[in-house]
């Protein structure tokens, strides 16, 4: 009997240990920046994704970070040369394009000569811009090393910078150990993390300009009298059977341990998608990427939050009821950010998205004009966010000077010459508001009221003041007469005749 009791006690202790260990392991894996469901096919009402061969993949809407498709997106894998997206971002963020990069012996010969390179010689100089063309188009490994040395002084210091920047961008399951993606067991990432890193690339004009180029001639250098031609390896970008309409960049990668990896940027109808595919092969990776991008563009739509949200709208008069009577215009003091968007299944009702308001606590470094963040989810899955802003007077100012008989509105910023405005932006063009500071108006009203009150009091008491003056004058005359009478009494005068 005691033996059975002892066995049962050991079983209970073991069960409690297992039950406490497994949730901790699950929590450790939940490291994405947003409340993302781990498998997109499990989201209620979400369009079913395509079946793909590749081991892990993700499709992300670039502006919001909404995950449209996920297959093992948080599974760690070797990135190979898609690592160079991070290398390029840091070079662009920390260097001028005309800076000259000197190639050291270590930068050139620390990479295998049978890997991707552009035959640089130690002591050769290239500008940062030409280095980026060699890095992103030809995937040159020695160029990645030289850029790392140029930015941080050494490749090790640059790798530390890569890991710091990755965390800032939301890539929390990533660890870089070199500048180029050559095989290293301590050099890994995930599809989700690479998509988050790529968000910094797709909105960087310099990156997109270089990355979208299909061919380029690197000019002669101090040690190379001839030009070097470099061409992109991305089949979805160049003309051919695999070309994808709307593709404007990305990065290929391959090593024997990583297999084929691919990042693709594409834009259609105002929506930009990032597709990351890893653990694949050369036969399937491009077809999988095409199928995933088609899935994203065909099944999802961007919606402007301020044009569809009704729960956070304010009355037309705002907080200052007298605005209409003074300036013939109303001005809400709090409004939804006009740039906020959500990404929902095509045809879905905006009202089905759930909103969560998170008020800011006014910590240093936060935008003082932002009152709260509004996070939108679709059955628990992040689909976009916006902010609830306190509209400041710097946004629009009113001039009381009139030109051609009309009030003149002046904006703090103006559109640059030649800048195009889409039809959608014309429809949702920002309205002109009259900015009224309630406290200033109150101070002016109180001052005017005080002045008018004093004037009215002065006017209404005028007759009373005149009466007081007559009374005081009469009393003074009476006192003087009394004084004379007393003098005559004590000093009488005699008649001398």
Secondary structure, DSSP 8 states (H G I E B T S, - for coil): -HHHHHHHHHHHHHHHHHHHHHHHHHHHH---SS---S-GGGSTT-------SSSEEEEEETTT--EEEEESTTS-B--GGGGHHHHHHHHHHHS-TT-EEE--HHHHHTS-TTSS-----TT-EEEHHHHHHHHHTS--HHHHHHHHHHHHSSHHHHHHHHHHHHHHTT-TT-B--SSS--S-TT-BB-HHHHHHHHHHHHT-HHHHHHHT-SEEEE---SS--S-EEEE---TTTSSSTT--TTEEEEEEEEETTTEEEEEEEEEETTEEEEEEEEEE-TTTHHHHHHHHHHHHHHHEEEEEHHHH--TT---TTTT-TTHHHHHS----SEEE-TT-EEEEETT--GGGSEEEEEE----TTS-TTEEEEEEEEETTEEEEEEEEEE--TTSEEEEEEEETTEEEEEESS---TT----HHHHHT---------HHHHHHHHHHHHHHHHHHHHHHHTHHHHHHHHHHHHHHHHHHHHHHHHHHHHHS------
